[in-house]
Amino acid sequence: MDETPVNETPGSAAQAETYNPWTIVNLVFGHLAEQGLHPVLGDGGDPGEPARALLTALGIQPAAEGNREVMRRVYAHLDEIRAVVFEAD
């Protein structure tokens, strides 16, 4: 898995933040509800595509793997499990 942040260019010190896309959708909906609005995502059906459209409209590239840091930790934990299991052989 590539550990270079998406927005980082060679020689750049900028670090890209990653977020779970549903956290962003929840934040937007919470803000709209505080303003007295009643947002609905996907008219009660699958919210995936409308959520993707919302994130894209906000300039956020949704990624299927979600938060990269969380996924790195999951992969590291899986590596630890594999090492323990296969070491026992």
Backbone torsions as a table, in degrees:
resi	resn	phi	psi	omega
1	MET	NA	131.3	-178.7
2	ASP	-72.2	128.3	-178.5
3	GLU	-99.5	3.8	177.6
4	THR	-77.5	125.6	177.4
5	PRO	-57.2	144.3	-175.8
6	VAL	-57.7	-41.5	-174.4
7	ASN	-87.1	0.6	-177.0
8	GLU	-87.5	132.4	176.3
9	THR	-105.7	155.5	179.3
10	PRO	-53.6	131.3	179.9
11	GLY	85.3	-2.8	-179.2
12	SER	-94.1	143.3	179.3
13	ALA	-94.8	-0.2	-177.4
14	ALA	-68.5	134.0	177.1
15	GLN	-110.8	128.9	180.0
16	ALA	-80.8	135.2	174.2
17	GLU	-85.2	145.0	174.3
18	THR	-122.6	146.0	-178.7
19	TYR	-138.9	152.9	171.0
20	ASN	-69.4	126.5	-178.2
21	PRO	-56.0	-33.9	-179.2
22	TRP	-70.3	-25.0	175.0
23	THR	-65.0	-41.8	178.9
24	ILE	-66.0	-45.2	179.0
25	VAL	-59.8	-44.1	179.3
26	ASN	-62.2	-41.4	178.5
27	LEU	-61.2	-45.7	179.7
28	VAL	-63.1	-45.6	-178.7
29	PHE	-65.7	-38.6	176.4
30	GLY	-60.8	-42.6	178.6
31	HIS	-63.5	-44.9	179.6
32	LEU	-63.0	-40.1	179.2
33	ALA	-65.2	-37.8	176.9
34	GLU	-63.0	-26.5	179.1
35	GLN	-85.6	4.4	178.1
36	GLY	89.2	6.8	179.0
37	LEU	-91.1	163.4	-178.6
38	HIS	-127.5	78.7	-176.5
39	PRO	-68.8	145.6	176.1
40	VAL	-128.8	133.9	-178.6
41	LEU	-111.8	111.4	175.5
42	GLY	81.3	16.2	177.8
43	ASP	48.9	38.8	176.7
44	GLY	85.3	-5.1	177.9
45	GLY	-93.3	-151.9	178.9
46	ASP	-66.9	119.4	-176.6
47	PRO	-82.7	-3.5	-174.0
48	GLY	-57.1	-51.7	-177.0
49	GLU	-68.4	-46.2	175.3
50	PRO	-61.3	-35.6	178.1
51	ALA	-65.2	-42.0	176.7
52	ARG	-60.1	-42.8	179.5
53	ALA	-63.4	-40.6	178.0
54	LEU	-62.4	-48.1	-179.9
55	LEU	-62.2	-42.6	179.0
56	THR	-62.3	-40.1	178.3
57	ALA	-64.0	-27.8	178.2
58	LEU	-86.1	0.7	179.6
59	GLY	82.7	19.9	-179.4
60	ILE	-106.8	127.8	178.3
61	GLN	-87.0	105.8	179.7
62	PRO	-67.3	140.8	178.7
63	ALA	-124.3	137.2	-177.4
64	ALA	-60.3	-31.6	-177.5
65	GLU	-80.0	-6.1	178.4
66	GLY	72.5	-141.3	-177.0
67	ASN	-70.2	120.5	-176.8
68	ARG	-63.9	-34.7	179.9
69	GLU	-66.8	-41.4	177.2
70	VAL	-61.9	-43.8	-180.0
71	MET	-65.1	-37.4	176.7
72	ARG	-60.1	-43.0	179.2
73	ARG	-65.4	-39.4	178.1
74	VAL	-62.3	-47.4	179.9
75	TYR	-62.8	-38.9	178.9
76	ALA	-65.0	-41.2	178.6
77	HIS	-65.1	-41.8	177.0
78	LEU	-62.0	-39.0	176.5
79	ASP	-61.4	-41.1	177.9
80	GLU	-62.7	-43.5	179.4
81	ILE	-62.5	-45.2	178.6
82	ARG	-59.3	-42.9	-179.2
83	ALA	-61.1	-43.2	-179.6
84	VAL	-67.2	-45.9	-177.0
85	VAL	-65.2	-48.3	-175.7
86	PHE	-79.2	-18.1	176.1
87	GLU	-72.4	-28.4	-178.9
88	ALA	-70.7	-18.3	-179.1
89	ASP	-69.5	NA	NA
